[in-house]
Amino acid sequence: MVKRNQLGLFGLVLLTGSVGCMPTMTIEQMKAMTPERPAELDLLNMIAGRWEVTGTMNFTFLEEALETTGTQTAAWECDNRVLVNRGTYEMGELGTMSGIEIWTWDDKAGKFRTHWFDSFGMTASGTAKYDEETKTWHLKSKGNGPNGRMISEGTITYTDADTLEWTWTEWSSLKLFKIVEMSGTSRRG
């Protein structure tokens, strides 16, 4: 969403540029305007790589838990400023789901941002915070999916260089009811 003062500044730049008053720049000056890569992004190296995933999903409206298996690969893109995690998961009778997760550091807000998109029609955006003492990521997000608007929370614990333990819970948008609880393990593979 563009803020009102950003629109005004954008309009002023367009107007100034259209009447010939825009200052000129060199390529070197433009390159110098690119900020350095935030060091905070290095924390995401623990997630980068190829992973074998196993887990259990307990949907509130199903009597039996669903087991899931899959693979995901998290790789750096955009000059190591964005970690893109692509995965494919077998979800029992639900079939196969593919998903894309994007992680980056928002320097201005001082937090990690995450975005999720999957083949079941879910989209979500959230934040992540790393606790060095427990080696655990704490994630929160809001999104839309087959069950409507929802909020989610989860953790990813770095148990060793090759193992991540994770949990995830989704609720209706006002936390009136739980939709699903998930937990599992990801191992480098």
C-alpha positions in Angstrom: 0.0 0.0 0.0 1.4 3.4 -1.0 1.2 6.1 1.7 -0.2 9.5 0.8 3.1 11.3 1.3 4.8 8.7 -0.9 2.3 9.5 -3.6 3.0 13.2 -3.3 6.8 12.6 -3.5 6.3 10.3 -6.5 4.1 12.9 -8.2 6.7 15.6 -7.5 9.5 13.5 -9.0 7.4 12.8 -12.1 6.5 16.4 -12.5 10.1 17.5 -11.9 11.4 14.9 -14.4 8.8 15.8 -17.0 9.8 19.5 -17.0 13.5 18.8 -17.2 14.6 19.7 -13.7 15.6 16.2 -12.6 19.2 16.0 -11.6 21.4 13.7 -13.6 23.3 10.7 -12.1 26.0 8.4 -13.1 25.8 4.6 -12.9 28.3 4.7 -10.1 26.1 7.1 -8.1 23.1 4.8 -8.7 25.1 1.7 -7.6 26.2 3.6 -4.4 22.5 4.1 -3.5 22.1 0.3 -3.1 22.2 -0.5 0.6 24.6 -3.2 1.8 23.2 -6.7 2.4 21.9 -6.8 6.0 23.9 -9.2 8.2 20.7 -10.4 9.8 20.0 -12.4 6.6 22.9 -14.7 7.6 20.6 -16.3 10.2 18.6 -17.8 7.4 21.6 -19.9 6.3 20.4 -22.6 8.8 17.2 -23.0 6.7 19.0 -22.9 3.3 19.4 -26.3 1.6 17.5 -29.4 0.6 15.3 -31.0 3.2 13.3 -34.3 3.6 10.1 -33.4 5.5 7.9 -35.7 7.6 5.0 -34.5 9.7 1.5 -35.0 11.1 -1.5 -32.8 10.5 -4.5 -32.8 12.9 -7.4 -31.0 11.3 -10.2 -30.1 13.7 -12.9 -31.3 11.4 -11.3 -34.7 10.5 -11.3 -37.7 12.8 -7.9 -39.1 11.8 -4.6 -37.3 11.6 -2.9 -37.1 8.2 0.7 -38.0 7.7 2.8 -35.9 5.3 6.1 -36.4 3.6 7.9 -34.2 1.1 11.0 -32.4 0.0 11.8 -28.7 0.0 14.7 -26.7 -1.2 15.5 -23.3 0.2 17.9 -21.3 -2.0 19.2 -17.7 -1.9 18.1 -15.4 -4.7 18.3 -11.6 -5.5 22.0 -11.4 -4.5 21.5 -13.4 -1.3 18.8 -11.0 0.0 15.8 -13.3 -0.4 15.6 -17.0 0.6 13.0 -18.8 -1.5 11.8 -22.2 -0.2 10.1 -24.5 -2.7 8.4 -27.7 -1.6 6.2 -30.6 -2.7 4.4 -32.5 -0.1 2.3 -35.8 -0.2 -0.6 -35.3 2.2 -2.4 -38.7 2.2 -5.9 -38.7 0.7 -5.6 -34.9 0.3 -3.1 -35.5 -2.5 0.0 -33.5 -3.4 0.5 -29.9 -2.4 3.3 -27.6 -3.7 4.2 -24.4 -1.9 6.6 -21.5 -2.1 7.8 -19.6 0.9 9.8 -16.4 0.8 11.9 -15.0 3.6 13.7 -11.7 3.8 14.9 -9.0 6.3 12.9 -5.7 6.5 15.7 -3.4 7.7 13.3 -0.4 8.3 11.0 -2.5 10.5 13.8 -4.5 12.1 12.2 -7.9 11.5 12.1 -10.8 9.2 9.2 -11.0 6.7 7.7 -14.2 5.3 5.3 -14.9 2.5 3.6 -18.3 1.7 1.7 -19.4 -1.5 0.5 -22.9 -2.2 -1.4 -25.1 -4.7 -4.4 -25.4 -2.3 -5.0 -21.7 -2.7 -3.5 -20.4 0.5 -1.6 -17.1 0.7 -0.2 -15.7 3.9 2.2 -13.0 5.0 3.9 -12.7 8.4 6.9 -12.1 10.5 9.6 -14.3 12.0 11.9 -13.7 15.0 14.9 -15.9 16.0 15.7 -16.7 19.6 19.4 -17.4 19.8 19.2 -19.0 23.3 16.7 -21.7 22.2 17.8 -21.8 18.5 14.1 -21.3 17.6 12.3 -19.3 15.0 8.9 -17.9 16.1 6.6 -17.2 13.2 3.2 -15.4 13.0 1.1 -14.8 9.9 -2.2 -13.8 8.5 -3.7 -15.1 5.3 -6.5 -16.5 3.2 -7.1 -20.1 2.3 -9.8 -22.7 1.5 -11.2 -22.2 5.0 -11.4 -18.4 4.7 -9.3 -15.8 6.6 -6.9 -17.2 9.2 -4.1 -16.5 11.6 -1.2 -18.8 12.2 1.7 -19.3 14.6 4.6 -21.7 14.5 8.1 -22.6 15.5 11.2 -23.9 13.8 13.8 -25.2 16.1 17.4 -25.8 14.9 18.3 -29.0 16.7 21.5 -29.6 14.8 23.1 -28.7 11.5 21.0 -31.3 9.7 17.7 -31.3 11.6 14.8 -28.8 12.1 11.8 -29.6 14.3 8.7 -27.6 13.5 5.2 -26.8 14.7 2.4 -24.9 13.0 -1.2 -24.0 14.1 -3.8 -22.2 12.1 -7.0 -20.6 13.6 -10.0 -18.8 12.2 -9.3 -15.1 11.8 -10.6 -14.2 15.3 -9.1 -17.4 16.9 -12.6 -18.6 17.5 -11.7 -22.1 16.4 -8.5 -24.1 15.5 -8.3 -25.3 11.9 -5.2 -27.5 12.1 -2.2 -28.3 14.2 0.9 -29.6 12.4 4.3 -30.8 13.7 7.2 -32.6 12.1 10.9 -32.9 11.3 13.0 -31.7 8.4 16.3 -33.4 7.7 18.9 -32.3 5.2 18.9 -34.7 2.3 
